[in-house]
Amino acid sequence: MGAGYFNDTAGFDRTLAVASTGNDTATFYDSTGADTYAAWPTHAVMYGAGYFNDTSGFHNTIAYSSGGGDQAYLSDSAGDDAYTSWWNRALLTGSGYSSDARNLLVLGPAPLPATTQRPSTTAQATTSPAAYRSGGGSRTQRGPQPDSGTGAANGRQGDAVLADG
């Protein structure tokens, strides 16, 4: 996680975090229901009933499941990649990326994502370097220090967009 910044969004049904430079990490946390984590070398999403968390450009993505029948789809690059698995974890790594699924059922390669459309309610924040944490659709956080940026959907459906500057 980067030092000196914190961005927090609450009440959004969709979030998008974009990393630009550095060795950035996006961490996803599931909801209480059945969720899906899908990862490609330059893009990862986690979604379930009522939420969709999206990232782009992060070198490392990690998804955690607390149960509920969560599943994962991991896709490799065109180059030489390595797949390692344990009883509770699957890790796919390649040149410049890693996709890490913890306590999720890995089902195979990720299907191509649908085009993301942004509803009218959007919160935007720009910071660098980036570490992105998302969880269960109700709240997303970025970085360790509170009170430097906040966005809220005020009960309406909408997007939160976080960009690593």
Backbone as a printed PyTorch tensor [residue, N CA C, xyz], in Angstrom:
tensor([[[  0.8330,  -1.1690,   0.0000],
         [  0.0000,   0.0000,   0.0000],
         [  0.8800,   1.2340,   0.0000]],

        [[  0.4210,   2.2340,  -0.6640],
         [  1.1650,   3.4800,  -0.7350],
         [  1.0340,   4.2780,   0.5460]],

        [[  1.9900,   5.1420,   0.7970],
         [  1.9700,   5.9710,   1.9910],
         [  1.3440,   7.3230,   1.6810]],

        [[  0.6710,   7.8900,   2.6680],
         [  0.2070,   9.2600,   2.5690],
         [ -1.1030,   9.4870,   1.8590]],

        [[ -1.9050,   8.4760,   1.6230],
         [ -3.1810,   8.7130,   0.9690],
         [ -4.2040,   7.6950,   1.4050]],

        [[ -5.4610,   8.0420,   1.2190],
         [ -6.5600,   7.1360,   1.4920],
         [ -7.7660,   7.6130,   0.6890]],

        [[ -8.3700,   6.7440,  -0.0640],
         [ -9.6120,   7.0440,  -0.7660],
         [-10.6400,   6.0170,  -0.3570]],

        [[-11.8460,   6.4570,  -0.0600],
         [-12.8880,   5.5710,   0.4300],
         [-14.1830,   5.8880,  -0.3150]],

        [[-14.8740,   4.8520,  -0.7550],
         [-16.1850,   5.0300,  -1.3650],
         [-17.1730,   4.1510,  -0.6260]],

        [[-18.3960,   4.5920,  -0.5290],
         [-19.4260,   3.8050,   0.1540],
         [-20.7410,   3.9400,  -0.6090]],

        [[-21.4840,   2.8470,  -0.7030],
         [-22.8100,   2.8650,  -1.2870],
         [-22.8590,   2.7340,  -2.7980]],

        [[-21.7520,   2.4260,  -3.4360],
         [-21.7330,   2.2700,  -4.8850],
         [-21.9050,   0.8060,  -5.2630]],

        [[-22.6550,   0.5280,  -6.3270],
         [-22.8230,  -0.8520,  -6.7510],
         [-21.7230,  -1.2870,  -7.7120]],

        [[-20.9760,  -0.3380,  -8.2780],
         [-19.8730,  -0.6530,  -9.1870],
         [-18.6750,   0.2190,  -8.8400]],

        [[-17.4840,  -0.3790,  -8.8320],
         [-16.2660,   0.3940,  -8.6420],
         [-15.2660,   0.0260,  -9.7290]],

        [[-14.4150,   0.9870, -10.0780],
         [-13.3280,   0.7730, -11.0240],
         [-12.0930,   1.4480, -10.4710]],

        [[-11.0010,   0.6990, -10.3340],
         [ -9.7120,   1.2430,  -9.9060],
         [ -8.7180,   1.0080, -11.0320]],

        [[ -7.9570,   2.0440, -11.3850],
         [ -7.0050,   1.9770, -12.4900],
         [ -5.6200,   2.3130, -11.9640]],

        [[ -4.6550,   1.4260, -12.2020],
         [ -3.2620,   1.6530, -11.8190],
         [ -2.4800,   2.0770, -13.0540]],

        [[ -1.4660,   2.9070, -12.8500],
         [ -0.6900,   3.3540, -14.0080],
         [  0.7580,   2.8590, -13.9640]],

        [[  1.4960,   3.1660, -12.9260],
         [  2.8970,   2.7500, -12.8480],
         [  3.1700,   2.0910, -11.5060]],

        [[  4.2950,   1.4210, -11.4110],
         [  4.6750,   0.7780, -10.1640],
         [  4.1960,  -0.6550, -10.0980]],

        [[  4.4860,  -1.2900,  -8.9900],
         [  4.1080,  -2.6790,  -8.7510],
         [  2.8720,  -2.6860,  -7.8600]],

        [[  1.7180,  -2.3410,  -8.4140],
         [  0.4900,  -2.1310,  -7.6640],
         [ -0.2470,  -3.4400,  -7.4020]],

        [[ -1.0100,  -3.4570,  -6.3020],
         [ -1.7820,  -4.6320,  -5.9040],
         [ -3.2290,  -4.2480,  -5.6690]],

        [[ -4.1500,  -5.0190,  -6.2080],
         [ -5.5780,  -4.8770,  -5.9390],
         [ -6.0270,  -6.0990,  -5.1510]],

        [[ -6.7190,  -5.8740,  -4.0420],
         [ -7.1960,  -6.9560,  -3.1940],
         [ -8.7190,  -6.9100,  -3.1270]],

        [[ -9.3510,  -8.0370,  -3.4190],
         [-10.8070,  -8.1460,  -3.4210],
         [-11.2540,  -9.0000,  -2.2300]],

        [[-12.3630,  -8.5950,  -1.5920],
         [-12.9960,  -9.3890,  -0.5410],
         [-14.4290,  -9.6720,  -0.9740]],

        [[-14.8970, -10.8590,  -0.6960],
         [-16.2140, -11.2900,  -1.1520],
         [-17.3390, -10.7580,  -0.2700]],

        [[-18.5640, -11.0260,  -0.7150],
         [-19.7490, -10.7470,   0.0900],
         [-20.1560, -12.0410,   0.7930]],

        [[-21.2920, -12.0410,   1.4420],
         [-21.7720, -13.2580,   2.1030],
         [-22.3970, -14.2410,   1.1240]],

        [[-22.7070, -13.7870,  -0.0900],
         [-23.3230, -14.6490,  -1.0960],
         [-22.2950, -15.3060,  -2.0040]],

        [[-22.7750, -15.8600,  -3.1040],
         [-21.9110, -16.4910,  -4.1040],
         [-21.3130, -15.4040,  -5.0010]],

        [[-19.9810, -15.3500,  -5.0550],
         [-19.2750, -14.3190,  -5.8040],
         [-18.3520, -14.9470,  -6.8360]],

        [[-17.9380, -14.1260,  -7.8150],
         [-17.0310, -14.5860,  -8.8640],
         [-15.8540, -13.6320,  -8.9660]],

        [[-14.6610, -14.2000,  -9.0040],
         [-13.4190, -13.4700,  -9.2530],
         [-12.9050, -13.9430, -10.6050]],

        [[-12.6620, -13.0120, -11.5190],
         [-12.1010, -13.3430, -12.8300],
         [-10.8770, -12.4600, -13.0460]],

        [[ -9.7690, -13.0800, -13.4800],
         [ -8.5240, -12.3290, -13.6170],
         [ -7.8150, -12.6610, -14.9200]],

        [[ -7.2760, -11.6070, -15.5170],
         [ -6.4390, -11.6650, -16.7060],
         [ -5.1320, -10.9690, -16.3480]],

        [[ -4.0990, -11.0250, -17.1730],
         [ -2.8300, -10.3900, -16.8070],
         [ -2.9100,  -8.8780, -16.5440]],

        [[ -3.8390,  -8.1560, -17.1330],
         [ -3.9090,  -6.7010, -16.9470],
         [ -5.2530,  -6.2220, -16.4140]],

        [[ -6.1190,  -7.1320, -15.9940],
         [ -7.4880,  -6.7690, -15.6220],
         [ -8.0290,  -7.8170, -14.6570]],

        [[ -8.7950,  -7.3950, -13.6600],
         [ -9.4440,  -8.3490, -12.7550],
         [-10.7460,  -7.7500, -12.2440]],

        [[-11.7140,  -8.6190, -11.9690],
         [-13.0110,  -8.2120, -11.4310],
         [-13.4330,  -9.1750, -10.3320]],

        [[-14.2640,  -8.6880,  -9.4260],
         [-14.9840,  -9.5470,  -8.4940],
         [-16.3960,  -9.0010,  -8.4290]],

        [[-17.3630,  -9.9070,  -8.5290],
         [-18.7530,  -9.4630,  -8.5420],
         [-19.6550, -10.5120,  -7.9260]],

        [[-20.8100, -10.0430,  -7.5190],
         [-21.8380, -10.8970,  -6.9450],
         [-23.1470, -10.1370,  -6.9850]],

        [[-24.1290, -10.6230,  -6.2390],
         [-25.4480,  -9.9810,  -6.2300],
         [-25.3230,  -8.5440,  -5.7370]],

        [[-25.6340,  -7.5910,  -6.6090],
         [-25.6690,  -6.1930,  -6.2230],
         [-24.3690,  -5.4230,  -6.2950]],

        [[-23.2780,  -6.0290,  -6.7370],
         [-22.0320,  -5.2800,  -6.8470],
         [-21.1340,  -5.8240,  -7.9550]],

        [[-20.2340,  -4.9460,  -8.4250],
         [-19.2510,  -5.2980,  -9.4500],
         [-18.0100,  -4.4370,  -9.2060]],

        [[-16.9110,  -5.0590,  -8.7620],
         [-15.6520,  -4.3590,  -8.5130],
         [-14.6840,  -4.6940,  -9.6370]],

        [[-14.1250,  -3.6680, -10.2650],
         [-13.3340,  -3.7940, -11.4780],
         [-11.9820,  -3.1100, -11.2990]],

        [[-10.9260,  -3.7060, -11.8300],
         [ -9.5960,  -3.1010, -11.7850],
         [ -8.9350,  -3.2250, -13.1450]],

        [[ -7.9840,  -2.3350, -13.3860],
         [ -7.2260,  -2.3760, -14.6320],
         [ -5.8030,  -1.9010, -14.3570]],

        [[ -4.8220,  -2.6050, -14.9210],
         [ -3.4340,  -2.1840, -14.8350],
         [ -2.6890,  -2.5740, -13.5740]],

        [[ -3.2990,  -3.3040, -12.6660],
         [ -2.6110,  -3.7400, -11.4520],
         [ -1.7500,  -4.9640, -11.7630]],

        [[ -0.5110,  -4.9490, -11.2990],
         [  0.3830,  -6.0860, -11.5370],
         [ -0.0240,  -7.3180, -10.7380]],

        [[ -0.5810,  -7.1000,  -9.5560],
         [ -0.9510,  -8.2030,  -8.6710],
         [ -2.4020,  -8.0420,  -8.2530]],

        [[ -3.1550,  -9.1320,  -8.3320],
         [ -4.5160,  -9.1260,  -7.8050],
         [ -4.6860, -10.3290,  -6.8860]],

        [[ -5.4060, -10.1090,  -5.7980],
         [ -5.6640, -11.1530,  -4.8040],
         [ -7.1490, -11.1170,  -4.4840]],

        [[ -7.7930, -12.2690,  -4.4590],
         [ -9.1990, -12.3590,  -4.0800],
         [ -9.3390, -13.3160,  -2.9090]],

        [[-10.0870, -12.8870,  -1.8970],
         [-10.3490, -13.6940,  -0.7100],
         [-11.8150, -14.0820,  -0.6550]],

        [[-12.0720, -15.3320,  -0.3090],
         [-13.4320, -15.8130,  -0.1220],
         [-13.6280, -16.2320,   1.3260]],

        [[-14.7760, -15.8670,   1.8830],
         [-15.1240, -16.3030,   3.2330],
         [-16.1820, -17.3960,   3.2000]],

        [[-16.5020, -17.8870,   2.0030],
         [-17.5080, -18.9360,   1.8550],
         [-18.5890, -18.4960,   0.8900]],

        [[-19.6890, -19.2010,   0.8770],
         [-20.8090, -18.8150,   0.0220],
         [-20.7400, -19.3590,  -1.3930]],

        [[-19.8750, -20.3230,  -1.6630],
         [-19.8060, -20.9190,  -2.9930],
         [-19.1060, -20.0470,  -4.0190]],

        [[-18.1270, -19.2630,  -3.6010],
         [-17.4090, -18.3860,  -4.5160],
         [-16.5660, -19.1810,  -5.5050]],

        [[-16.3870, -18.5890,  -6.6920],
         [-15.6140, -19.2570,  -7.7420],
         [-14.6450, -18.2800,  -8.3860]],

        [[-13.6160, -18.8330,  -9.0300],
         [-12.5940, -18.0130,  -9.6810],
         [-12.3100, -18.5440, -11.0790]],

        [[-11.9810, -17.6110, -11.9590],
         [-11.5330, -17.9180, -13.3120],
         [-10.2180, -17.1780, -13.5210]],

        [[ -9.1560, -17.9060, -13.8190],
         [ -7.8380, -17.3100, -14.0020],
         [ -7.3790, -17.5440, -15.4320]],

        [[ -6.9580, -16.4760, -16.1170],
         [ -6.4760, -16.5820, -17.4970],
         [ -5.0140, -16.1860, -17.5670]],

        [[ -4.2540, -16.9190, -18.3640],
         [ -2.8300, -16.6480, -18.4870],
         [ -2.5490, -15.6820, -19.6340]],

        [[ -1.2730, -15.3270, -19.7740],
         [ -0.8430, -14.4470, -20.8570],
         [ -0.4370, -15.2940, -22.0610]],

        [[  0.0250, -14.6360, -23.1140],
         [  0.5110, -15.3430, -24.2990],
         [  1.9000, -15.9290, -24.0600]],

        [[  2.5870, -15.4610, -23.0100],
         [  3.9430, -15.9450, -22.7070],
         [  3.9390, -17.1740, -21.8270]],

        [[  5.1000, -17.4710, -21.2560],
         [  5.2530, -18.6070, -20.3500],
         [  4.7930, -18.2000, -18.9560]],

        [[  3.7890, -18.8970, -18.4350],
         [  3.2110, -18.5950, -17.1410],
         [  3.3150, -19.8240, -16.2370]],

        [[  3.1460, -19.6080, -14.9340],
         [  3.2220, -20.7070, -13.9710],
         [  1.9400, -20.7470, -13.1440]],

        [[  1.3800, -21.9370, -13.0050],
         [  0.1990, -22.1550, -12.1670],
         [  0.6210, -23.0090, -10.9820]],

        [[  0.3390, -22.5220,  -9.7650],
         [  0.6540, -23.2460,  -8.5400],
         [ -0.6210, -23.3220,  -7.7220]],

        [[ -0.8870, -24.4980,  -7.1540],
         [ -2.1080, -24.6060,  -6.3470],
         [ -1.8350, -25.3370,  -5.0470]],

        [[ -2.6120, -24.9770,  -4.0450],
         [ -2.6300, -25.6050,  -2.7430],
         [ -4.0760, -26.0140,  -2.4760]],

        [[ -4.3610, -26.6100,  -1.3580],
         [ -5.7220, -27.0470,  -1.0690],
         [ -6.6880, -25.8660,  -0.9440]],

        [[ -6.1720, -24.6700,  -0.6010],
         [ -7.0440, -23.5130,  -0.3920],
         [ -6.6400, -22.2850,  -1.2070]],

        [[ -5.7810, -22.4800,  -2.1970],
         [ -5.2560, -21.3280,  -2.9360],
         [ -4.7970, -21.7380,  -4.3250]],

        [[ -4.9770, -20.8340,  -5.2950],
         [ -4.4470, -21.0180,  -6.6430],
         [ -3.7510, -19.7300,  -7.0500]],

        [[ -2.5730, -19.8440,  -7.6430],
         [ -1.7660, -18.6980,  -8.0310],
         [ -1.3060, -18.8780,  -9.4710]],

        [[ -1.6080, -17.8990, -10.3080],
         [ -1.1640, -17.8940, -11.6940],
         [ -0.2590, -16.6850, -11.8690]],

        [[  0.9830, -16.9270, -12.3060],
         [  1.9490, -15.8400, -12.4520],
         [  2.5820, -15.8780, -13.8320]],

        [[  2.9700, -14.7020, -14.2830],
         [  3.6570, -14.5590, -15.5570],
         [  4.4750, -13.2870, -15.5370]],

        [[  4.9980, -12.9110, -16.6550],
         [  5.8240, -11.7160, -16.7570],
         [  5.0050, -10.4660, -16.4090]],

        [[  5.2780,  -9.8780, -15.2450],
         [  4.6210,  -8.6400, -14.8450],
         [  3.2630,  -8.7730, -14.2110]],

        [[  2.8170,  -9.9760, -13.8670],
         [  1.4970, -10.1050, -13.2210],
         [  1.4190, -11.3370, -12.3320]],

        [[  0.4910, -11.2840, -11.3750],
         [  0.1000, -12.4670, -10.6050],
         [ -1.3870, -12.3510, -10.2820]],

        [[ -2.0860, -13.4770, -10.3740],
         [ -3.5030, -13.5700, -10.0250],
         [ -3.6170, -14.6350,  -8.9420]],

        [[ -4.1300, -14.2460,  -7.7830],
         [ -4.1100, -15.0950,  -6.5970],
         [ -5.5380, -15.2810,  -6.0910]],

        [[ -6.0320, -16.5060,  -6.0650],
         [ -7.3780, -16.8320,  -5.5840],
         [ -7.2580, -17.6360,  -4.2960]],

        [[ -7.8210, -17.1170,  -3.2110],
         [ -7.7040, -17.7680,  -1.9050],
         [ -9.0850, -18.1940,  -1.3990]],

        [[ -9.2260, -19.4870,  -1.1930],
         [-10.4770, -20.1110,  -0.7330],
         [-11.6080, -20.0050,  -1.7420]],

        [[-11.2840, -19.9070,  -3.0230],
         [-12.2840, -19.8950,  -4.0930],
         [-12.1260, -21.1680,  -4.9200]],

        [[-13.1930, -21.6360,  -5.5040],
         [-13.1580, -22.7680,  -6.4090],
         [-12.7200, -22.2670,  -7.7840]],

        [[-11.5440, -22.7040,  -8.2520],
         [-11.0240, -22.2640,  -9.5460],
         [-11.5950, -23.1650, -10.6250]],

        [[-12.2790, -22.5420, -11.6080],
         [-12.9970, -23.3040, -12.6220],
         [-12.3280, -23.3030, -13.9890]],

        [[-11.3590, -22.4380, -14.2370],
         [-10.6940, -22.4140, -15.5310],
         [-10.3930, -21.0130, -15.9790]],

        [[-10.1600, -20.8460, -17.2910],
         [ -9.8560, -19.5080, -17.8060],
         [-11.0540, -18.5730, -17.7020]],

        [[-10.7540, -17.2930, -17.5510],
         [-11.8010, -16.2940, -17.3870],
         [-12.4670, -15.9680, -18.7150]],

        [[-13.7880, -15.8800, -18.7210],
         [-14.4840, -15.4180, -19.9220],
         [-14.1740, -13.9400, -20.1270]],

        [[-14.2640, -13.4540, -21.3320],
         [-13.9960, -12.0440, -21.5940],
         [-15.0440, -11.1850, -20.9050]],

        [[-14.6210, -10.0760, -20.2740],
         [-15.5840,  -9.2410, -19.5510],
         [-16.4820,  -8.4660, -20.5010]],

        [[-17.6940,  -8.2070, -20.0350],
         [-18.6130,  -7.3640, -20.8000],
         [-18.1410,  -5.9180, -20.7150]],

        [[-18.5080,  -5.1190, -21.6770],
         [-18.1530,  -3.7050, -21.6510],
         [-18.7680,  -3.0580, -20.4240]],

        [[-17.9540,  -2.3090, -19.6950],
         [-18.4190,  -1.6540, -18.4860],
         [-19.0780,  -0.3300, -18.8390]],

        [[-20.3340,  -0.1620, -18.4510],
         [-21.0260,   1.1120, -18.6350],
         [-21.1570,   1.7740, -17.2790]],

        [[-20.9390,   3.0760, -17.2340],
         [-20.9720,   3.7960, -15.9780],
         [-22.3150,   4.4810, -15.7710]],

        [[-23.0010,   4.1640, -14.6610],
         [-24.2030,   4.9070, -14.3260],
         [-23.8710,   6.3720, -14.0280]],

        [[-24.8850,   7.1880, -13.8160],
         [-24.6790,   8.6220, -13.6720],
         [-24.0080,   9.0240, -12.3700]],

        [[-24.0820,   8.2230, -11.3230],
         [-23.4540,   8.5620, -10.0550],
         [-22.0390,   8.0160, -10.0430]],

        [[-21.0420,   8.9080,  -9.9890],
         [-19.6480,   8.4940, -10.0590],
         [-18.8110,   9.2830,  -9.0690]],

        [[-17.9630,   8.5890,  -8.3210],
         [-16.9560,   9.2410,  -7.4820],
         [-15.6120,   8.9640,  -8.1110]],

        [[-14.7550,   9.9750,  -8.1760],
         [-13.4430,   9.7980,  -8.7770],
         [-12.3730,  10.2540,  -7.8110]],

        [[-11.2510,   9.5440,  -7.8320],
         [-10.1050,   9.9350,  -7.0180],
         [ -8.8480,   9.5410,  -7.7550]],

        [[ -7.8130,  10.3490,  -7.6290],
         [ -6.5420,  10.0560,  -8.2760],
         [ -5.4450,  10.0650,  -7.2350]],

        [[ -4.6670,   8.9840,  -7.1790],
         [ -3.5520,   8.8920,  -6.2510],
         [ -2.4450,   8.0570,  -6.8550]],

        [[ -1.2730,   8.0990,  -6.2430],
         [ -0.1680,   7.2470,  -6.6520],
         [  0.7820,   7.1400,  -5.4820]],

        [[  1.4250,   6.0110,  -5.2320],
         [  1.2220,   4.6990,  -5.8330],
         [ -0.0810,   4.0690,  -5.3670]],

        [[ -0.4290,   2.9030,  -5.9030],
         [ -1.7620,   2.3760,  -5.6420],
         [ -1.7600,   1.0410,  -4.9350]],

        [[ -2.6770,   0.8920,  -4.0480],
         [ -3.1060,  -0.3890,  -3.5020],
         [ -4.6050,  -0.2490,  -3.3610]],

        [[ -5.3510,  -1.1780,  -3.8580],
         [ -6.8010,  -1.0720,  -3.9120],
         [ -7.3950,  -2.2380,  -3.1650]],

        [[ -8.3460,  -1.9680,  -2.2790],
         [ -9.0410,  -3.0260,  -1.5630],
         [-10.5190,  -2.8640,  -1.8150]],

        [[-11.1810,  -3.9370,  -2.1540],
         [-12.6210,  -3.8530,  -2.3440],
         [-13.2900,  -4.9910,  -1.6180]],

        [[-14.5350,  -4.7810,  -1.2210],
         [-15.1970,  -5.8380,  -0.4970],
         [-16.6920,  -5.8170,  -0.6160]],

        [[-17.2520,  -6.8830,  -1.1010],
         [-18.6680,  -7.1590,  -1.0490],
         [-19.5980,  -6.0970,  -1.5980]],

        [[-19.1080,  -5.1520,  -2.3470],
         [-19.9570,  -4.1850,  -3.0090],
         [-20.4050,  -3.0210,  -2.1630]],

        [[-20.3030,  -3.0980,  -0.8420],
         [-20.8260,  -2.0130,  -0.0370],
         [-19.7790,  -0.9490,   0.2640]],

        [[-18.5150,  -1.2900,   0.2040],
         [-17.4920,  -0.3360,   0.5850],
         [-16.1920,  -0.7080,  -0.1110]],

        [[-15.4990,   0.2630,  -0.6650],
         [-14.1740,   0.0220,  -1.2030],
         [-13.2180,   1.0010,  -0.5640]],

        [[-11.9890,   0.5680,  -0.3700],
         [-11.0110,   1.4120,   0.2830],
         [ -9.7140,   1.3670,  -0.4810]],

        [[ -8.9390,   2.4130,  -0.3490],
         [ -7.6400,   2.4840,  -0.9800],
         [ -6.6650,   3.1170,  -0.0210]],

        [[ -5.6320,   2.4300,   0.3660],
         [ -4.6010,   3.0050,   1.2080],
         [ -4.9420,   2.9850,   2.6860]],

        [[ -3.9620,   3.2890,   3.5400],
         [ -4.1270,   3.0890,   4.9660],
         [ -4.5670,   4.3020,   5.7800]],

        [[ -4.5770,   5.5130,   5.2630],
         [ -4.8000,   6.6740,   6.0980],
         [ -6.1540,   7.3090,   5.8160]],

        [[ -6.9880,   7.5030,   6.8440],
         [ -8.3360,   8.0180,   6.6200],
         [ -8.3820,   9.5130,   6.3600]],

        [[ -9.5410,   9.9490,   5.8580],
         [ -9.9440,  11.3490,   5.7920],
         [ -9.2790,  12.2030,   4.7280]],

        [[ -8.6560,  11.6420,   3.6930],
         [ -8.1420,  12.5260,   2.6490],
         [ -9.0010,  12.5150,   1.4000]],

        [[-10.0110,  11.6480,   1.3300],
         [-10.9150,  11.6570,   0.1810],
         [-12.0680,  10.7160,   0.4120]],

        [[-13.2740,  11.1410,   0.1220],
         [-14.4450,  10.2930,   0.3300],
         [-15.4660,  10.5530,  -0.7680]],

        [[-16.1290,   9.4950,  -1.2170],
         [-17.2340,   9.6340,  -2.1540],
         [-18.3710,   8.7630,  -1.6750]],

        [[-19.5970,   9.1910,  -1.8850],
         [-20.7420,   8.3900,  -1.4640],
         [-21.8550,   8.5050,  -2.4950]],

        [[-22.5600,   7.4100,  -2.6890],
         [-23.6440,   7.3850,  -3.6660],
         [-24.9660,   7.8400,  -3.0750]],

        [[-25.0140,   8.0840,  -1.7620],
         [-26.2370,   8.5450,  -1.0950],
         [-27.4370,   7.6540,  -1.3820]],

        [[-27.2240,   6.3430,  -1.3740],
         [-28.3140,   5.4000,  -1.5560],
         [-28.6950,   5.1370,  -2.9980]],

        [[-28.1350,   5.8560,  -3.9680],
         [-28.4370,   5.6290,  -5.3810],
         [-27.4280,   4.6480,  -5.9380]],

        [[-27.8240,   3.9440,  -6.9890],
         [-26.8720,   3.0960,  -7.6630],
         [-25.8940,   3.9600,  -8.4090]],

        [[-24.6450,   3.5240,  -8.5010],
         [-23.6610,   4.3130,  -9.2140],
         [-22.3060,   3.6580,  -9.2090]],

        [[-21.3260,   4.3750,  -9.7350],
         [-19.9590,   3.8920,  -9.8560],
         [-19.0470,   4.6900,  -8.9470]],

        [[-17.9740,   4.0520,  -8.5450],
         [-16.8370,   4.7500,  -7.9430],
         [-15.6480,   4.4480,  -8.8310]],

        [[-14.9100,   5.4650,  -9.2210],
         [-13.7540,   5.3020, -10.0940],
         [-12.5380,   5.8270,  -9.3640]],

        [[-11.5270,   4.9720,  -9.1820],
         [-10.2830,   5.3490,  -8.5360],
         [ -9.1700,   5.1790,  -9.5520]],

        [[ -8.3390,   6.1970,  -9.7420],
         [ -7.2610,   6.1350, -10.7280],
         [ -5.9300,   6.3870, -10.0710]],

        [[ -4.9550,   5.5420, -10.3630],
         [ -3.5990,   5.7220,  -9.8730],
         [ -2.9180,   6.7170, -10.8080]],

        [[ -2.5570,   7.8880, -10.2970],
         [ -2.0180,   8.9590, -11.1130],
         [ -0.5760,   8.8030, -11.3430]]])
